[in-house]
Amino acid sequence: MLATQQMLDEMRNIIAVLVGKALEGDTNAASIVLAKILPSVKAQAEKVSFDFDASQPISDQVAQVLDAVAAGAVAPDVGRLIIDSIKSLADVRATEELAARIEALEAAADARA
């Protein structure tokens, strides 16, 4: 525990030196500070709002998203994310339905045996 605290203290000192050098104009120090010390900024998709009826068949849901993209209500990259999400959900549902059908067939086969 003591060794960990000492390492943290040393790291704080190193960071302080790097930041100081970066502020003095040392571009190498600035590069290290920006690349390693500051947290990475992750891209986030914008929030969108458009008419969407999730109770519709999958093809209609995708068409709704494409209509929103065409109308400019949804950016094309965000539309792709939404369509990919719809596809993933459809895949999960298909897998669940297939598993249920297999269970029903096995139950029916066991009942006949």
Steps between C-alpha positions, in 0.01 A plus 500: 500500500783739587681417175184573302459837669864587427452407135189719479687792656786457251253481213337824615844664503580371152167625368556840662845526335359400161215749524744774606728429204203488266386841625853632438471395136664157497308332218618151595368546854176645361463199271545260792253694715238505227551138395547326832381708790179663382213257453412416142193668367273236356271581215137490593209474267262788517157451650229492239126519500284379215177306451578136559261213558687202645190281471533498121675219311879527482500614136258781586714603797806527275293694246398744776866561581589547133211745461631696800849506345357614167302775674813622680362418846772238557863515387599212270755357746245510782244339270747218433544449876124482548459255211785285636323499839173397339682217319666384822166491680344312208784245514445447874128458450556251216733298721246498782223392264717222356586375851129499592415304184771243572374459857144452372616240247699315766203507738273366227751225415529405869121487531477257207770273635 
